[in-house]
Amino acid sequence: VNKLDLHIQQIIHLSKNIKTQSLVQVIDFRLMLDDIFEELSFFEQVVNIQKNVYISGSVEFCSDAYRIKTILNNLISNLFKYYRRSEPNPNIDTIIFYTNHC
């Protein structure tokens, strides 16, 4: 059921992405990543994976928050799906480095 829900959500996101015009705003990567990890908490293996987040930027980063979140969500959900289960201490290192883009 969770896989089907995720697939339906992805289809909805794709449809929304196609129909939505870009809305450029300041991106709070920390908050965005916290939201993504919370939304993906239904994956059983999430509790076994250490999540490390490193964010470095000079000032503000502006872009379309919806599209940035969609990209990060897809990358992180794939990490949860396809990580090496044989790894004794699995972890996800999310590193975001940006320069002024507003």
C-alpha positions in Angstrom: 0.0 0.0 0.0 2.8 2.4 0.9 4.5 1.8 -2.5 1.3 2.5 -4.3 0.7 5.6 -2.3 4.2 6.8 -3.1 3.7 6.1 -6.8 0.4 8.0 -6.8 2.0 10.9 -5.1 4.8 11.0 -7.7 2.2 11.1 -10.5 0.4 13.9 -8.8 3.7 15.8 -8.3 4.6 15.3 -11.9 1.2 16.6 -13.1 1.4 19.6 -10.8 5.0 20.3 -11.9 3.8 20.4 -15.6 0.9 22.8 -14.8 2.6 25.1 -12.3 4.6 28.1 -13.3 7.8 28.7 -11.4 7.6 30.6 -8.2 11.0 31.9 -7.2 11.6 32.3 -3.5 14.3 32.0 -0.8 15.0 28.3 -0.1 15.5 27.1 3.5 17.3 23.9 2.8 17.4 22.8 6.4 13.6 23.1 6.7 13.0 21.5 3.3 15.2 18.5 4.1 13.5 18.0 7.5 10.2 18.0 5.7 11.4 15.4 3.2 12.8 13.1 5.8 9.5 13.4 7.7 7.4 12.7 4.6 9.6 9.6 3.8 9.5 8.3 7.4 7.1 5.5 6.3 10.0 3.6 4.8 10.7 0.8 7.3 14.5 1.1 6.9 14.6 4.8 7.7 15.1 4.2 11.4 18.2 2.1 10.6 19.9 4.8 8.5 21.8 7.7 10.0 21.0 11.0 8.3 23.7 13.7 8.1 22.9 17.1 6.6 25.6 19.6 5.7 24.6 23.0 4.3 27.0 25.7 3.3 26.1 28.9 1.5 27.3 32.4 1.4 23.9 34.2 1.6 20.5 33.3 0.2 19.6 30.8 -2.5 16.4 31.6 -4.5 14.7 29.2 -6.8 11.4 27.4 -7.3 11.0 25.6 -3.9 8.5 23.1 -5.2 10.8 21.9 -8.0 13.9 21.8 -5.8 12.0 19.8 -3.2 10.7 17.4 -5.8 14.3 16.7 -7.0 15.6 16.2 -3.5 12.7 14.1 -2.5 13.3 11.8 -5.5 17.0 11.5 -4.7 16.5 10.8 -1.0 13.6 8.3 -1.6 15.8 6.4 -4.0 18.6 6.3 -1.3 16.1 4.7 1.1 14.9 2.2 -1.5 18.3 1.1 -2.8 20.9 1.5 0.0 23.3 -1.4 0.7 21.5 -3.5 3.2 24.7 -5.4 4.0 26.3 -2.1 5.3 26.6 -2.4 9.1 26.0 1.3 9.7 24.2 2.8 6.7 24.1 6.6 6.5 22.9 9.3 4.1 25.2 12.3 3.8 23.3 15.2 2.2 25.7 18.0 1.3 24.4 21.2 -0.1 26.8 23.9 -1.2 25.5 27.0 -2.9 26.5 30.6 -3.8 24.4 33.7 -4.0 21.5 32.9 -6.4 18.8 35.5 -5.9 
